[in-house]
Every structure is written in C-alpha cells, then in structure tokens.
Amino acid sequence: MKTKEPKILVANRDLVLPGQALAIGPVKPGDYVYVDKKGVLRSTKVGLADIRDGEIRVVPLAGGYIPREGDLVIGTVSKVAGNTILVNINSAYMGIIIPPRGLRGPSRAKYNLSLGDVVLAKVKAFNGASTPLLSIEGEGLGKLRGGRIYVINPTRVPRVIGKRQSMLMLLRDKLGPDIIVGQNGVIWFNPKTLRHALLFEKILQKIEREAHVSGLSDRVLQLIESSGLDEGSGSV
C-alpha cells in the first residue's frame, strides 16, 4: 500500500494561530500541536511554526513555565520545613526538594539551604497534578553562589540557547563563561563588572523582543561589539 505523502501547510517560522491547520498526513505532532478527527495537525497556541526531522511543533509567543521531567531549572528557596525544601521555579507549580535518607557529611551539607538561596536543580518527577520533585544530586547542581538572576519568558529560552547552543556560546565567549540558563526562564549570570551585568540585561531584552526575527545572533553580536565589552574587559 502506498504511503500518503505529508502536506505541510505553513512555512518554517510562520506565525500561526490556535486551531490553524499546519499539516496533513504522516507528520509527527510536536509541542502545542494536536491532530483533529480528519487527521489534520492544528496549533493550540499563538506562536511560530517549527518544522524539522518530520515533526512540526509550535513555539508559543507567550506563556508560563510547565515543568517537564529532566528539565534543568533555577529557583529560589521560599520555605524550609524539616526535611522539605520548597523552591520557587517561576511557575504556577512550586518545586520541592526532599533530601534522601541516610545522607551524612558533605553529601548532607548540600541540602543545608536557607530562605533566598538560589539553586540549580533537575526536575526528577512531575505528573501534571502534584508538586514537581526536584533533585540537586549530580555535578554542578545545588546552591549557586554569587551572581545575578534574570527572568525571561520561558518560551524565549530556546532563543537564548540557540541552535546547537550557538547563542549561549556567543554570550559565554564575549561576556564570560559563568552563564546558566534554566528551562524555566530563570538565568544566572556572574558578571565581571556592573557594565557586563547591564549589557547582559539589554541582550536578554533584545532577545525577548526580537525572538521571531531571523538574524538575531548577528544583532546581538553587534550590540556587544558596540558596547566595547568582551570577556577580557576590565572593570568599571
């Protein structure tokens, strides 16, 4: 039997609306795409069509963070009660850290967190109903010391990272290596100077405004070069 050829109804990066037909036939539906009774793939959000590797998904232009297992998130400790640590992860859901039983010494010290501490954690479990379970076990996870916190729309995170991490590598190369991007839209940056911190904020604002426009990396590079700052710059 001959396989039906897929028919893509939109171009990559096209602006799409909720309910808009995106494709017909054997195309894999990705994030924010559903298949109706007639087999037509449709969008559930206002956003940009993203077509690659036989899959079509929609990148929303606005929206809050919904935790997914395996996500790296940056959060702030909001409550400590016994062995339960609640973490604000920029979501309608509050994250929770529960230290494993039997920990001693340095392993247990990692969980000695206080109100206001900033942590890098991984979403260990989340079923969409209960509180997301976070883990700080693993290299690099746990309390982040120093630095500054920036919050962006979570839907802009892919643009801050870039294809094959191109944007993130550019930022680290020009502004310094201490940049961590959480999937929840929270970003940690340890700037060398106040000028670096302010420039980084301008860059994030630019990415949020122009996420849907091609050539963004070139414009970010121009902004950095026009500032006179790079990884080797001196202090203010």
C-alpha positions in Angstrom: 0.0 0.0 0.0 1.4 3.4 -1.0 2.2 5.7 1.9 0.3 9.0 1.9 2.7 11.9 1.3 2.7 14.6 4.0 1.5 18.0 3.1 2.9 20.9 5.1 0.5 23.9 5.0 2.8 26.5 6.6 6.4 27.6 6.3 9.0 27.3 9.0 8.9 30.3 11.4 5.4 31.3 10.1 3.2 32.9 12.7 0.3 30.6 13.5 -3.0 30.9 15.4 -4.9 28.5 17.7 -6.8 26.0 15.5 -4.9 26.8 12.4 -4.1 23.9 10.1 -0.4 23.1 10.0 -0.1 19.9 8.1 -1.9 16.8 6.7 -0.6 13.3 6.5 2.2 11.4 8.3 3.8 14.3 10.2 4.7 13.9 13.8 2.8 16.4 16.1 5.2 18.1 18.5 4.6 20.6 21.3 1.3 22.6 21.1 0.0 20.6 18.1 -2.9 18.3 18.0 -4.5 16.0 15.4 -8.2 16.5 14.6 -10.7 13.8 13.6 -9.8 14.3 10.0 -6.1 13.8 10.5 -5.2 17.5 10.2 -2.5 18.8 12.5 -3.5 22.0 14.2 -2.0 24.6 16.5 -3.1 25.1 20.1 -1.2 28.4 20.6 -0.3 31.7 19.1 3.3 31.1 18.1 5.8 30.2 15.4 5.8 27.0 13.4 8.9 24.9 13.9 9.4 22.2 11.3 12.3 19.7 11.4 13.0 16.0 11.1 9.5 15.1 10.1 7.9 16.9 13.1 6.0 20.1 13.4 5.6 22.0 16.6 4.6 25.5 17.8 6.9 27.8 19.8 4.5 29.9 21.8 5.0 33.7 21.8 3.9 33.9 25.4 3.2 31.5 28.3 4.3 30.3 31.7 6.7 27.5 32.5 5.3 24.0 32.8 7.8 21.6 34.4 8.9 18.5 32.5 11.0 15.6 33.8 14.6 16.1 33.0 14.4 19.9 32.8 17.2 22.0 34.4 15.7 24.8 36.4 16.9 27.7 38.5 14.9 28.5 41.6 14.8 30.4 44.9 14.2 28.7 48.2 11.0 30.0 49.6 10.4 27.8 52.6 12.3 25.2 54.6 10.3 23.0 56.9 12.1 20.0 58.4 13.3 17.8 55.5 11.1 19.6 53.0 12.5 22.5 50.9 10.1 24.5 48.7 11.5 26.3 45.7 10.0 29.0 43.5 10.7 27.9 39.9 8.9 30.7 38.1 5.9 28.6 37.5 2.3 28.0 38.8 3.8 24.9 40.4 6.2 25.2 43.4 9.1 22.8 43.3 10.0 20.6 46.2 13.4 19.2 47.3 13.5 16.2 49.7 16.9 15.1 50.9 17.5 11.3 50.5 17.6 9.4 53.8 20.9 8.4 55.3 23.0 11.2 54.0 25.9 12.3 56.1 28.9 14.7 55.9 29.4 16.7 52.7 26.5 14.9 50.9 24.1 16.1 53.6 25.6 19.6 53.7 24.5 20.2 50.1 20.9 20.3 51.5 21.6 22.8 54.2 19.7 25.5 52.3 18.2 28.7 53.6 15.4 31.1 52.5 16.5 33.1 49.5 19.2 30.7 48.4 19.4 30.2 44.6 19.7 26.6 43.4 20.2 24.8 40.1 18.1 21.6 40.1 16.7 19.0 37.8 13.0 18.1 37.6 13.1 14.5 38.8 9.4 13.7 38.6 6.2 15.6 37.6 2.8 14.2 36.6 1.0 17.5 36.0 -1.0 17.3 39.2 1.3 17.0 42.2 4.2 19.3 43.1 7.3 18.8 40.9 10.0 16.8 42.7 13.4 18.4 42.2 16.9 16.9 42.6 20.2 18.6 43.3 22.1 15.3 43.1 24.7 15.5 40.3 27.6 17.5 39.1 27.0 21.2 39.1 23.6 21.0 40.8 22.8 22.7 44.1 23.3 26.1 45.5 24.6 28.8 43.1 26.8 31.3 44.9 27.1 35.0 43.9 26.0 36.1 40.5 22.7 37.8 39.4 19.3 36.4 38.5 17.5 37.4 35.3 14.0 36.2 34.5 12.6 36.0 30.9 9.6 34.5 29.3 10.2 30.7 29.3 9.2 30.5 25.7 12.3 32.6 24.8 14.7 30.1 26.4 15.4 28.3 23.1 16.5 31.6 21.5 18.8 32.4 24.4 20.4 29.0 23.9 20.3 28.9 20.1 20.7 26.1 17.6 23.4 23.8 18.8 23.9 26.3 21.7 25.2 28.9 19.3 23.7 31.9 21.1 24.8 30.7 24.5 28.3 30.0 23.3 28.5 33.5 21.8 27.4 35.1 25.1 29.9 33.0 27.1 32.7 33.8 24.7 32.0 37.6 24.8 30.8 38.2 28.4 32.3 35.3 30.4 31.7 31.6 31.0 29.5 31.9 34.1 26.1 31.8 32.5 23.5 29.2 33.3 20.1 29.1 31.5 17.2 27.3 33.2 14.4 25.9 31.1 12.0 27.8 33.4 13.2 31.2 32.1 15.5 31.9 35.0 19.0 32.7 34.1 22.1 33.0 36.4 25.0 35.2 35.3 28.1 36.0 37.3 29.3 39.2 35.6 32.8 40.6 35.9 31.6 44.2 36.2 28.4 46.1 36.6 28.7 47.1 32.9 28.7 43.4 31.9 25.6 42.9 34.1 23.7 45.8 32.5 24.7 44.7 29.0 23.5 41.2 29.6 20.1 42.6 30.7 19.9 44.6 27.4 20.8 41.5 25.4 18.0 39.5 27.1 15.5 42.2 26.5 16.5 42.3 22.8 16.1 38.5 22.5 12.7 38.7 24.1 11.6 41.5 21.7 13.1 40.0 18.5 12.9 36.3 19.1 10.7 35.8 16.0 13.1 37.7 13.7 15.9 36.0 11.8 19.5 37.1 12.1 19.2 37.6 15.9 22.7 36.3 16.7 24.3 38.9 14.4 22.3 41.7 16.0 23.3 40.5 19.5 27.0 40.4 18.4 26.7 44.0 17.1 25.2 45.1 20.4 28.1 43.5 22.3 30.8 44.9 20.0 29.3 48.4 20.1 29.4 48.3 23.9 33.2 47.9 23.9 32.9 45.0 26.3 34.0 41.4 25.9 35.3 38.6 28.2 38.7 40.3 28.6 37.3 43.8 29.5 38.5 45.4 32.7 36.3 46.7 35.5 34.2 49.9 35.5 
